């Protein structure tokens, strides 16, 4: 007996209905461009100088300064002539027992490091270079009378001059704790005085007062 299978209209209608609760899942694709800009360090430390007064008691020659004398010509040992330190010099000839103001250095420093910079100073004794050398030591205070020999550094930029002691609590000569540029540069001065007594031994006393400008350069790591 021949059999047939008939799909009724109701079955067709059910097949055409959507299945409730089934949705398409959302998909995402990302593309990332990384941007990088390295800002180089821009740090400058320079100075110019001027000699002390031309006429000082018992100063027979000088004072003299052989370096730049204007802000526009200021330099440092690195850019001047690093092979022949010290490149610039204060000098004078004086009688024993006399004192002399050798001159004043004008410093300017700036740096775009986020933590700024600081300048410290090496203040060695001046030596006459003899086999058993005699020295003029760095003095943290100026002698009240002709009873001490040595030299001092006086800071005095735009304010009351103050003795630089280079001792605990006073070892930083100048600094900034934030970025600076040429328009916001930190400035300072150092005036050098040499003191002698009547028994100071004859000779030419020399020494290198070195100012070290320190900053962190994140681009050189």
VODREN-41775 format. One record per residue (C-alpha): residue number from 1; z, x, y. Coordinates in nm, 4 decimals. Each point is the difference from the previous one (the first is absolute). Example, Ala and Ser with C-alpha at 12.3 -4.5 7.8 and 13.67 -1.06 7.14 Angstrom:
BEGIN
@num 1	pz 0.7800	px 1.2300	py -0.4500 .
@num 2	pz -0.0660	px 0.1370	py 0.3440 .
END
This chain:
BEGIN
@num 1	pz 0.0000	px 0.0000	py 0.0000 .
@num 2	pz -0.1014	px 0.1435	py 0.3318 .
@num 3	pz 0.2883	px 0.0599	py 0.2354 .
@num 4	pz -0.0084	px 0.0549	py 0.3748 .
@num 5	pz 0.2621	px 0.1268	py 0.2429 .
@num 6	pz 0.0134	px -0.1747	py 0.3299 .
@num 7	pz 0.1824	px 0.1401	py 0.3045 .
@num 8	pz 0.1057	px -0.2807	py 0.2135 .
@num 9	pz 0.0006	px -0.0175	py 0.3781 .
@num 10	pz 0.3783	px 0.0435	py 0.0155 .
@num 11	pz -0.0194	px 0.3381	py -0.1752 .
@num 12	pz -0.2661	px 0.1238	py 0.2412 .
@num 13	pz 0.2138	px -0.1009	py 0.2969 .
@num 14	pz 0.2999	px 0.1943	py -0.1321 .
@num 15	pz -0.2060	px 0.3131	py -0.0492 .
@num 16	pz -0.1179	px -0.0134	py 0.3586 .
@num 17	pz 0.3532	px -0.0088	py 0.1486 .
@num 18	pz 0.1551	px 0.3300	py 0.1294 .
@num 19	pz 0.2982	px 0.1483	py -0.1805 .
@num 20	pz 0.3005	px -0.0513	py 0.2237 .
@num 21	pz 0.2139	px 0.3156	py 0.0828 .
@num 22	pz -0.2576	px 0.2732	py -0.0563 .
@num 23	pz -0.1017	px 0.1922	py 0.3223 .
@num 24	pz -0.1967	px 0.3201	py 0.0723 .
@num 25	pz 0.2266	px 0.3126	py 0.0598 .
@num 26	pz -0.0393	px 0.1705	py 0.3449 .
@num 27	pz -0.1254	px 0.3566	py -0.0162 .
@num 28	pz 0.0238	px 0.2769	py 0.2695 .
@num 29	pz -0.1636	px 0.3392	py 0.0505 .
@num 30	pz 0.1276	px 0.2495	py 0.2623 .
@num 31	pz -0.1614	px 0.2972	py 0.1674 .
@num 32	pz 0.2222	px 0.2392	py 0.2012 .
@num 33	pz -0.1108	px 0.2507	py 0.2627 .
@num 34	pz 0.2670	px 0.2635	py 0.0730 .
@num 35	pz -0.0054	px 0.1306	py 0.3566 .
@num 36	pz 0.1378	px 0.3443	py 0.0831 .
@num 37	pz 0.0143	px 0.1820	py 0.3323 .
@num 38	pz 0.1789	px 0.3363	py 0.0228 .
@num 39	pz 0.1276	px 0.0909	py 0.3454 .
@num 40	pz 0.0320	px 0.3738	py 0.0450 .
@num 41	pz 0.3008	px 0.1617	py 0.1618 .
@num 42	pz -0.0417	px 0.0742	py 0.3705 .
@num 43	pz 0.2847	px 0.2311	py 0.0956 .
@num 44	pz 0.0060	px 0.2507	py 0.2847 .
@num 45	pz 0.2658	px 0.2477	py 0.1161 .
@num 46	pz -0.0798	px 0.2217	py 0.2981 .
@num 47	pz 0.1627	px 0.1838	py 0.2873 .
@num 48	pz -0.0746	px 0.1744	py 0.3244 .
@num 49	pz 0.2343	px 0.2208	py 0.1961 .
@num 50	pz 0.0999	px 0.1454	py 0.3325 .
@num 51	pz 0.1841	px 0.3194	py 0.0803 .
@num 52	pz 0.3347	px 0.0085	py 0.1764 .
@num 53	pz 0.0351	px 0.0634	py 0.3717 .
@num 54	pz -0.1677	px 0.3173	py 0.1229 .
@num 55	pz 0.3050	px 0.1373	py 0.1809 .
@num 56	pz 0.3175	px 0.0207	py -0.2064 .
@num 57	pz 0.2892	px 0.2391	py 0.0531 .
@num 58	pz -0.0439	px 0.3354	py -0.1793 .
@num 59	pz -0.3183	px -0.1173	py -0.1722 .
@num 60	pz -0.2421	px 0.2873	py 0.0537 .
@num 61	pz -0.3105	px -0.1370	py -0.1742 .
@num 62	pz -0.1002	px -0.3610	py -0.0551 .
@num 63	pz 0.0857	px -0.2524	py -0.1199 .
@num 64	pz -0.3436	px -0.0527	py -0.1509 .
@num 65	pz -0.1654	px -0.2515	py -0.2332 .
@num 66	pz -0.3354	px 0.0722	py -0.1614 .
@num 67	pz -0.0768	px -0.3476	py -0.1358 .
@num 68	pz -0.1539	px -0.3223	py 0.1356 .
@num 69	pz 0.1560	px -0.1338	py 0.3182 .
@num 70	pz -0.1290	px -0.3588	py 0.0199 .
@num 71	pz 0.0198	px -0.3093	py -0.2195 .
@num 72	pz -0.3793	px -0.0002	py -0.0231 .
@num 73	pz -0.0046	px 0.3453	py -0.1600 .
@num 74	pz 0.3089	px -0.0413	py -0.2217 .
@num 75	pz -0.0308	px 0.1359	py -0.3512 .
@num 76	pz 0.1979	px 0.1100	py -0.3034 .
@num 77	pz -0.0023	px 0.3124	py -0.2121 .
@num 78	pz -0.2177	px -0.1672	py -0.2655 .
@num 79	pz -0.2843	px -0.0705	py 0.2398 .
@num 80	pz 0.0456	px 0.3081	py 0.2158 .
@num 81	pz -0.0002	px 0.2973	py -0.2322 .
@num 82	pz 0.2099	px -0.0362	py -0.3150 .
@num 83	pz -0.0851	px 0.3499	py -0.1165 .
@num 84	pz 0.1928	px 0.1640	py 0.2825 .
@num 85	pz 0.3408	px -0.1699	py 0.0380 .
@num 86	pz 0.1574	px -0.0390	py 0.2417 .
@num 87	pz -0.3095	px -0.0833	py 0.1978 .
@num 88	pz 0.1818	px -0.0733	py 0.3270 .
@num 89	pz 0.2936	px 0.1869	py 0.1497 .
@num 90	pz 0.2613	px -0.0141	py 0.2749 .
@num 91	pz 0.1049	px 0.3417	py 0.1244 .
@num 92	pz 0.2032	px 0.1744	py 0.2694 .
@num 93	pz 0.1644	px 0.3350	py 0.0672 .
@num 94	pz 0.3548	px -0.0038	py 0.1385 .
@num 95	pz 0.2962	px 0.2264	py 0.0585 .
@num 96	pz 0.3047	px -0.0110	py -0.2310 .
@num 97	pz 0.2469	px -0.2583	py 0.1216 .
@num 98	pz -0.2756	px -0.2170	py 0.1485 .
@num 99	pz -0.1111	px -0.3429	py -0.1179 .
@num 100	pz -0.3519	px -0.1407	py 0.0097 .
@num 101	pz -0.1641	px -0.3376	py -0.0345 .
@num 102	pz -0.3097	px 0.0912	py -0.1957 .
@num 103	pz -0.1782	px -0.3329	py 0.0355 .
@num 104	pz -0.0493	px -0.3531	py -0.1246 .
@num 105	pz -0.2143	px -0.1422	py -0.2793 .
@num 106	pz -0.1246	px -0.3598	py 0.0301 .
@num 107	pz -0.0471	px -0.1682	py -0.3390 .
@num 108	pz -0.1941	px -0.3140	py -0.0878 .
@num 109	pz -0.0167	px -0.1612	py -0.3433 .
@num 110	pz -0.1324	px -0.3180	py -0.1565 .
@num 111	pz -0.0796	px -0.1236	py -0.3492 .
@num 112	pz -0.1189	px -0.3279	py -0.1550 .
@num 113	pz 0.2268	px 0.0358	py -0.3035 .
@num 114	pz 0.2017	px -0.3197	py -0.0432 .
@num 115	pz 0.3252	px 0.1980	py 0.0033 .
@num 116	pz -0.0945	px 0.2183	py 0.2956 .
@num 117	pz 0.0767	px 0.3722	py 0.0066 .
@num 118	pz 0.2676	px 0.2531	py 0.0841 .
@num 119	pz 0.0057	px 0.3504	py 0.1435 .
@num 120	pz 0.2553	px 0.2601	py -0.1030 .
@num 121	pz 0.0435	px 0.3512	py 0.1376 .
@num 122	pz 0.0578	px 0.3413	py -0.1535 .
@num 123	pz 0.2132	px 0.2020	py 0.2448 .
@num 124	pz 0.0289	px 0.3556	py -0.1322 .
@num 125	pz 0.1713	px 0.2813	py 0.1846 .
@num 126	pz -0.2224	px 0.2188	py 0.2164 .
@num 127	pz -0.0139	px 0.3502	py -0.1456 .
@num 128	pz -0.0848	px 0.3385	py 0.1502 .
@num 129	pz -0.1596	px 0.1063	py -0.3266 .
@num 130	pz 0.2094	px 0.3136	py -0.0458 .
@num 131	pz 0.0847	px 0.1376	py -0.3439 .
@num 132	pz 0.3442	px -0.1446	py 0.0559 .
@num 133	pz -0.1073	px -0.2805	py 0.2321 .
@num 134	pz 0.1890	px -0.1301	py 0.2963 .
@num 135	pz -0.0437	px -0.3702	py 0.0657 .
@num 136	pz 0.0297	px -0.2673	py 0.2645 .
@num 137	pz 0.1201	px -0.3052	py -0.1961 .
@num 138	pz -0.0805	px -0.3630	py 0.0637 .
@num 139	pz 0.2871	px -0.1567	py 0.1959 .
@num 140	pz 0.0897	px -0.3665	py -0.0317 .
@num 141	pz 0.1638	px 0.0107	py 0.3444 .
@num 142	pz -0.0817	px 0.2016	py 0.3083 .
@num 143	pz 0.2533	px 0.2752	py 0.0813 .
@num 144	pz 0.2347	px -0.0886	py 0.2848 .
@num 145	pz 0.0015	px 0.3624	py 0.1161 .
@num 146	pz -0.1608	px 0.3337	py -0.0864 .
@num 147	pz 0.2027	px 0.0271	py -0.3196 .
@num 148	pz -0.2594	px -0.1050	py -0.2585 .
@num 149	pz -0.3519	px 0.1081	py -0.0800 .
@num 150	pz -0.2672	px -0.2106	py -0.1609 .
@num 151	pz -0.2382	px -0.2809	py 0.0872 .
@num 152	pz 0.0127	px -0.3775	py 0.0372 .
@num 153	pz -0.2352	px -0.2967	py -0.0115 .
@num 154	pz 0.0507	px -0.2808	py 0.2482 .
@num 155	pz -0.1654	px -0.3379	py -0.0587 .
@num 156	pz -0.0801	px -0.1995	py 0.3085 .
@num 157	pz -0.2905	px -0.2392	py -0.0092 .
@num 158	pz 0.0369	px -0.2733	py 0.2595 .
@num 159	pz 0.3771	px 0.0100	py 0.0030 .
@num 160	pz 0.3073	px 0.2156	py 0.0353 .
@num 161	pz -0.0545	px 0.3407	py -0.1621 .
@num 162	pz 0.2032	px 0.0453	py -0.3171 .
@num 163	pz 0.0710	px 0.3055	py -0.2101 .
@num 164	pz -0.1738	px -0.0067	py -0.3379 .
@num 165	pz 0.2600	px 0.1165	py -0.2516 .
@num 166	pz -0.2049	px -0.0160	py -0.3223 .
@num 167	pz 0.3236	px -0.0807	py -0.1772 .
@num 168	pz 0.1117	px -0.2997	py -0.2078 .
@num 169	pz -0.1017	px -0.3197	py 0.1755 .
@num 170	pz -0.2365	px 0.1838	py 0.2345 .
@num 171	pz -0.2600	px 0.1578	py -0.2281 .
@num 172	pz -0.2892	px -0.2314	py 0.0923 .
@num 173	pz -0.1667	px 0.1121	py 0.3208 .
@num 174	pz -0.2197	px -0.3085	py 0.0475 .
@num 175	pz -0.1081	px -0.2910	py -0.2192 .
@num 176	pz -0.1382	px -0.3512	py -0.0356 .
@num 177	pz 0.0935	px -0.2569	py -0.2659 .
@num 178	pz -0.3176	px -0.2048	py 0.0441 .
@num 179	pz -0.3743	px 0.0625	py 0.0323 .
@num 180	pz -0.1186	px 0.1471	py 0.3297 .
@num 181	pz -0.3332	px 0.0931	py 0.1499 .
@num 182	pz -0.1155	px 0.2068	py 0.2941 .
@num 183	pz 0.0973	px -0.2717	py 0.2475 .
@num 184	pz 0.3541	px -0.0246	py -0.1401 .
@num 185	pz 0.0552	px 0.3672	py -0.0825 .
@num 186	pz 0.3549	px 0.1377	py -0.0101 .
@num 187	pz 0.0592	px 0.2836	py 0.2458 .
@num 188	pz 0.2729	px 0.2603	py 0.0389 .
@num 189	pz 0.0587	px 0.3319	py 0.1733 .
@num 190	pz 0.1750	px 0.3209	py -0.0995 .
@num 191	pz 0.1195	px 0.2485	py 0.2597 .
@num 192	pz 0.0898	px 0.3490	py -0.1219 .
@num 193	pz 0.2725	px 0.2108	py 0.1576 .
@num 194	pz 0.0981	px 0.3515	py -0.1082 .
@num 195	pz 0.3487	px 0.1342	py 0.0767 .
@num 196	pz 0.1045	px 0.3639	py -0.0096 .
@num 197	pz 0.3164	px 0.1994	py 0.0676 .
@num 198	pz 0.0392	px 0.3447	py 0.1494 .
@num 199	pz 0.0086	px 0.1610	py -0.3457 .
@num 200	pz -0.3015	px -0.1804	py -0.1465 .
@num 201	pz -0.1971	px 0.2734	py -0.1721 .
@num 202	pz -0.3361	px 0.0999	py 0.1424 .
@num 203	pz -0.3094	px -0.1121	py -0.1860 .
@num 204	pz -0.2568	px -0.2766	py -0.0287 .
@num 205	pz 0.1510	px -0.3013	py -0.1733 .
@num 206	pz -0.2365	px -0.2465	py -0.1613 .
@num 207	pz 0.0271	px -0.3066	py -0.2214 .
@num 208	pz -0.2093	px -0.3012	py -0.0957 .
@num 209	pz 0.1496	px -0.3375	py 0.0944 .
@num 210	pz -0.1953	px -0.2262	py -0.2343 .
@num 211	pz -0.0347	px -0.3756	py 0.0469 .
@num 212	pz -0.0870	px -0.1865	py -0.3211 .
@num 213	pz -0.1662	px -0.3426	py 0.0289 .
@num 214	pz 0.0535	px -0.2018	py -0.3191 .
@num 215	pz -0.1513	px -0.3317	py -0.1126 .
@num 216	pz -0.0993	px -0.1756	py -0.3204 .
@num 217	pz -0.3718	px -0.0280	py -0.0717 .
@num 218	pz -0.0552	px -0.2823	py -0.2554 .
@num 219	pz -0.3714	px 0.0817	py -0.0253 .
@num 220	pz 0.0579	px 0.3524	py -0.1331 .
@num 221	pz 0.2017	px -0.0973	py -0.3084 .
END
